[in-house]
Amino acid sequence: MKQLGLAYFTDTHLTAMGLLIFFCFFVGVLFWVYRKSSTPLYHRMEQMPLLKDGE
């Protein structure tokens, strides 16, 4: 079954390009999340459930 499905899958360069694009996106998101300038934002957001309404 798998061999039959892969017999028509001949565009391996598109697969490699898609993998590269999604890997670069994943690494970019990791850099965006763990950058130093976002630390105060995350500290403020982690305290939000503990705050009373209107604070």
N, C-alpha and C positions, 0 to 999 in steps of 0.2 A: 504494500500500500504506500509506504513512504517512498520507495523507489519510483513508483508510478507518478507520484506528485512531484518529485524532484526532477523527473525527466523533462518536464516543460519549464523548469526554472533555470534558464540559461543566462540571465542577466546578472552575473555575480558582481559586476562593477557597480551596479545600482545598489546592491546589498551592502557592499563595502562603503559606498558613499553615505548611505543612510546610517550605518553604524557610526561612521565618523562624525556625522552631523549631530546625532543624538548623544554621543559621548562628549563632544565639545559643549553641547547645551548643558549636560549634566555637570560637567566640571565648572562651567560658568555659573550655574546656580549655586554650587558649593562655595565658590569664591564670593558670590554676592551675599550669601547668608552669613558666612564667617568673617566678613570684613570688620575691621575695628570700629568704624564709624557707626555701625548699627547696634553696638552693644547697649547704649542708653535706651534705644527704642525697645529692645527685647526686655530689658529690666523693667521698663514702664509697663509693657504688655503682660509680663508675668505677674504683676501686682494687681492688674485690673479685676480679676475675680474676687479679690479680697477687699476692694474698696466699696464703700457705701455709695448709694446713688447720690449724684450731685457733687462728688469730690473730684 
